[in-house]
């Protein structure tokens, strides 16, 4: 809501609810229903790209993605990771 530049009252008006309801969601005192989430995203000009999965499946999905790369793409990915690690080590040595 904030990144969309909306106040709680403005979001509530777009959703046809009260500002106090939005406030309860944001404080964690209540949670919106799934159908309300879709309306919230639409009101904030956002699009959901969600997949529900177990936490440990994140690692599996990353492995599957890596296995789908061509050998050349794997080498490029490895080089990118090595370069990022090198830059991070260099940044740690630079005095503030």
Order of alpha helices (4+ residues) and beta strands (2+ residues): alpha-alpha-alpha-alpha-alpha
